[in-house]
Amino acid sequence: MSDELHSNLQTEQWRKLLCDGHLGRKYVTHIMRLLPGPPRCKGCNNPFGGIGGALCRSIGMVPSKKNPRLCTLCCEKMPLGGAEVEVVILFADVRGSTELAERLGPEKFAATLNRFYNTATDILIRHDATVDKLIGDEVMAFFVPGFAGPNFRNVAIDCAITLLRTLGYGGKEEPWLPVGIGIDSGIAFVGNVGNDHYLDFTALGDPVNTAARIQAAAGPGQLLVSARTLSRTHIPYSGLIPQSLTVKGKKETVEVYALPITQTRG
């Protein structure tokens, strides 16, 4: 088999996983169904619990660190490479973290960040996101249709709203942490990058950079979503407030909408 053909087959395998939610391994998926032990990997049906889960764990098929609803076979143990697919990128960042660290002190600040990380990752995973990175005071995650379903744009937005509400926004009490969220979507390269010694399952491309810039413009308790993301949602939202952002590295302004945390779908 030529290197080019092998590369094309790997790319197609990645595309099926990211877009369709399976590896195209019909027989493997069928065999996994015969093994007892729900819950199961959403990609290949690998059991995580019971006798089947114990058997799979013995050969290294364990829940992925990026998303425990998937197994390592469907993430970290996929081959080097990936595919260009539609993806939604979410950045959530703690606002005024320098002042917060100075006011709380190192130990309490670390405990507050850990609480934020635990809260964010729990909500992201429940919404079938892939938690890409925890960077300082920031969380980055992405959503693909193969994991989050065909309405993955709505899922990402609802996830962001849930996170802000859990932090205390939209309620009667004072929020316990100042966090802003930015969301963008588009074609990105999703897959394993690195080398034989270290692989990182991640997303790369313009939507990642743009989402980071959008997030930087979001104030505490604010959710900013790009117009190109909202234009392709299956279920509309009400109470949208349009904004135009001047983004570093882009010639034209980026059109976004602020979504009220107390808003309802239209």
C-alpha positions as CSV (number, residue, x, y, z in Angstrom):
1,M,0.0,0.0,0.0
2,S,1.4,3.4,-1.0
3,D,2.0,6.0,1.7
4,E,-0.5,8.3,0.0
5,L,-3.2,5.7,0.0
6,H,-2.5,4.8,3.6
7,S,-2.7,8.5,4.6
8,N,-6.1,8.8,2.7
9,L,-7.5,5.8,4.5
10,Q,-6.4,7.2,7.9
11,T,-8.0,10.5,7.1
12,E,-11.3,8.8,6.1
13,Q,-11.2,6.8,9.3
14,W,-10.8,10.1,11.3
15,R,-13.6,11.7,9.3
16,K,-16.0,8.9,10.1
17,L,-15.2,9.1,13.8
18,L,-15.5,12.8,14.0
19,C,-18.6,13.2,11.8
20,D,-20.5,10.0,12.2
21,G,-19.5,8.9,15.7
22,H,-18.0,5.6,14.7
23,L,-14.8,4.1,13.3
24,G,-16.5,2.1,10.5
25,R,-15.6,-1.1,12.4
26,K,-19.0,-2.7,12.2
27,Y,-17.8,-6.1,13.4
28,V,-15.9,-4.6,16.4
29,T,-18.9,-2.5,17.4
30,H,-21.1,-5.6,17.2
31,I,-18.7,-7.7,19.3
32,M,-18.5,-5.0,21.9
33,R,-22.3,-5.0,22.2
34,L,-22.0,-8.7,23.3
35,L,-19.8,-7.7,26.2
36,P,-21.7,-6.7,29.4
37,G,-20.8,-3.6,31.2
38,P,-22.5,-0.2,30.5
39,P,-21.8,2.6,30.3
40,R,-20.0,2.3,27.0
41,C,-17.8,4.3,24.7
42,K,-19.9,6.5,22.3
43,G,-17.5,5.7,19.5
44,C,-16.9,2.0,19.4
45,N,-19.3,0.7,22.1
46,N,-16.4,-0.5,24.3
47,P,-17.8,-1.3,27.8
48,F,-16.4,0.6,30.7
49,G,-18.2,-1.3,33.5
50,G,-18.8,-4.8,34.6
51,I,-17.0,-7.9,33.3
52,G,-16.7,-6.5,29.8
53,G,-15.1,-3.3,31.2
54,A,-12.6,-5.2,33.2
55,L,-11.6,-7.2,30.1
56,C,-11.2,-4.1,28.0
57,R,-9.2,-2.3,30.7
58,S,-6.8,-5.2,30.8
59,I,-5.8,-4.5,27.2
60,G,-5.7,-0.7,27.7
61,M,-9.1,0.3,26.4
62,V,-10.0,2.8,29.2
63,P,-12.0,6.0,29.2
64,S,-10.2,8.9,27.5
65,K,-8.8,11.8,29.6
66,K,-10.2,14.2,26.9
67,N,-13.7,12.9,27.2
68,P,-14.5,9.9,29.5
69,R,-17.5,9.1,27.4
70,L,-15.1,7.9,24.8
71,C,-12.3,5.3,25.1
72,T,-8.6,5.8,24.3
73,L,-9.1,3.7,21.2
74,C,-11.3,6.5,19.8
75,C,-9.0,9.3,20.9
76,E,-5.4,9.0,22.1
77,K,-4.8,5.6,20.4
78,M,-6.0,6.7,17.0
79,P,-3.1,7.1,14.6
80,L,-1.2,10.3,14.1
81,G,-3.2,12.6,11.8
82,G,-6.8,13.7,11.6
83,A,-9.3,15.3,9.3
84,E,-10.7,18.7,8.4
85,V,-14.3,18.8,9.8
86,E,-16.9,21.2,11.1
87,V,-16.3,22.0,14.7
88,V,-17.4,24.3,17.5
89,I,-14.8,25.8,19.7
90,L,-15.5,27.1,23.2
91,F,-13.2,29.1,25.4
92,A,-14.1,30.0,29.0
93,D,-11.8,32.3,30.9
94,V,-11.6,33.7,34.4
95,R,-11.7,37.5,34.3
96,G,-9.4,39.6,36.5
97,S,-7.4,36.5,37.6
98,T,-4.4,38.6,38.6
99,E,-6.4,40.7,41.0
100,L,-8.2,37.6,42.2
101,A,-4.9,35.8,42.9
102,E,-3.6,38.8,44.8
103,R,-6.7,39.1,46.9
104,L,-7.2,35.4,47.7
105,G,-3.5,34.3,48.1
106,P,-1.9,31.3,46.3
107,E,-3.6,28.5,48.2
108,K,-7.2,29.9,48.0
109,F,-6.7,31.0,44.4
110,A,-5.5,27.5,43.4
111,A,-8.6,26.0,45.2
112,T,-10.9,28.4,43.4
113,L,-9.3,27.5,40.0
114,N,-9.6,23.8,40.8
115,R,-13.3,24.3,41.6
116,F,-13.7,26.1,38.2
117,Y,-11.9,23.4,36.3
118,N,-14.0,20.6,38.0
119,T,-17.2,22.5,37.3
120,A,-16.4,23.3,33.7
121,T,-15.1,19.9,32.8
122,D,-18.1,18.1,34.4
123,I,-20.5,20.3,32.4
124,L,-18.5,20.0,29.2
125,I,-18.3,16.2,29.4
126,R,-22.0,15.9,30.1
127,H,-22.6,17.9,26.9
128,D,-20.3,15.5,25.0
129,A,-17.5,18.1,24.5
130,T,-13.9,17.2,24.1
131,V,-11.9,19.0,26.8
132,D,-8.8,20.1,24.9
133,K,-6.8,22.1,27.3
134,L,-6.8,23.7,30.8
135,I,-4.5,26.7,30.3
136,G,-3.8,28.8,33.4
137,D,-7.2,30.3,34.2
138,E,-8.8,29.2,31.0
139,V,-10.6,26.1,29.6
140,M,-10.8,25.2,25.9
141,A,-13.1,22.6,24.5
142,F,-14.5,21.6,21.1
143,F,-17.6,19.9,19.9
144,V,-17.9,17.7,16.8
145,P,-21.1,16.0,15.4
146,G,-19.7,12.5,15.8
147,F,-19.6,13.0,19.6
148,A,-22.2,15.7,20.3
149,G,-24.7,14.9,17.6
150,P,-26.0,16.8,14.5
151,N,-27.2,19.7,16.7
152,F,-23.7,20.1,18.1
153,R,-23.8,24.0,17.7
154,N,-26.8,24.2,19.9
155,V,-25.3,21.7,22.3
156,A,-22.2,23.9,22.6
157,I,-24.2,27.1,23.2
158,D,-26.5,25.3,25.8
159,C,-23.4,24.0,27.5
160,A,-22.0,27.6,27.8
161,I,-25.2,28.8,29.2
162,T,-25.3,26.0,31.7
163,L,-21.8,26.7,32.8
164,L,-22.5,30.4,33.4
165,R,-25.7,29.6,35.3
166,T,-23.8,27.1,37.5
167,L,-21.3,29.8,38.3
168,G,-24.1,31.9,39.6
169,Y,-25.0,34.1,36.7
170,G,-28.7,34.7,35.9
171,G,-29.7,33.9,39.5
172,K,-30.4,35.9,42.6
173,E,-27.1,35.4,44.4
174,E,-23.7,36.9,43.5
175,P,-21.7,34.7,41.0
176,W,-18.8,33.0,42.7
177,L,-16.3,33.5,39.8
178,P,-16.0,36.1,37.0
179,V,-16.0,34.1,33.8
180,G,-16.5,35.1,30.2
181,I,-17.1,32.7,27.3
182,G,-16.5,32.9,23.6
183,I,-17.7,30.5,20.9
184,D,-16.9,30.2,17.2
185,S,-17.3,27.4,14.6
186,G,-16.1,26.4,11.2
187,I,-13.7,24.0,9.5
188,A,-10.7,22.9,11.6
189,F,-8.2,20.1,11.7
190,V,-9.1,17.7,14.4
191,G,-6.9,14.8,15.3
192,N,-3.7,13.6,16.9
193,V,-0.7,15.9,16.5
194,G,2.8,15.4,17.8
195,N,5.1,12.5,17.3
196,D,5.5,8.8,18.3
197,H,6.4,9.8,21.8
198,Y,3.7,12.3,22.5
199,L,0.3,12.7,20.8
200,D,-2.3,15.3,21.6
201,F,-5.9,15.0,20.5
202,T,-6.8,18.5,19.6
203,A,-8.3,21.0,17.2
204,L,-6.3,23.5,15.1
205,G,-7.3,26.3,12.7
206,D,-9.1,29.6,12.3
207,P,-12.1,28.8,14.5
208,V,-9.8,28.1,17.4
209,N,-8.0,31.4,17.1
210,T,-11.2,33.3,16.5
211,A,-13.0,31.8,19.5
212,A,-10.1,32.8,21.7
213,R,-10.3,36.4,20.4
214,I,-14.1,36.4,20.9
215,Q,-13.7,35.1,24.4
216,A,-11.2,37.9,25.2
217,A,-13.9,40.4,24.4
218,A,-16.5,38.8,26.7
219,G,-17.1,40.4,30.1
220,P,-17.8,38.5,33.4
221,G,-21.0,36.5,32.9
222,Q,-21.1,37.2,29.2
223,L,-21.5,34.7,26.4
224,L,-20.4,35.9,22.9
225,V,-21.2,33.6,20.0
226,S,-20.1,34.3,16.4
227,A,-22.7,35.1,13.8
228,R,-21.6,32.2,11.6
229,T,-22.2,29.8,14.5
230,L,-25.7,31.1,15.2
231,S,-26.7,31.2,11.5
232,R,-26.3,27.4,11.4
233,T,-28.0,26.4,14.7
234,H,-31.1,24.2,14.4
235,I,-33.0,25.9,17.1
236,P,-33.0,29.7,17.3
237,Y,-32.3,31.9,20.4
238,S,-34.1,35.1,21.5
239,G,-32.8,38.2,23.1
240,L,-29.6,38.4,21.0
241,I,-27.5,41.5,21.2
242,P,-25.3,42.1,18.0
243,Q,-21.8,43.3,18.3
244,S,-18.9,43.9,15.9
245,L,-15.4,43.0,17.1
246,T,-12.1,44.1,15.7
247,V,-10.0,41.0,16.0
248,K,-6.2,40.9,15.7
249,G,-5.1,39.1,12.6
250,K,-8.4,39.6,10.7
251,K,-8.9,42.3,8.1
252,E,-12.7,42.4,8.6
253,T,-14.6,42.8,11.9
254,V,-16.1,39.6,13.4
255,E,-19.8,39.7,14.0
256,V,-20.9,38.2,17.2
257,Y,-24.0,38.1,19.4
258,A,-24.3,38.3,23.2
259,L,-26.7,35.8,24.6
260,P,-28.5,36.7,27.8
261,I,-28.0,33.9,30.3
262,T,-31.7,34.1,31.3
263,Q,-32.8,34.0,27.7
264,T,-35.0,31.3,26.2
265,R,-34.9,29.8,22.8
266,G,-37.1,31.5,20.2
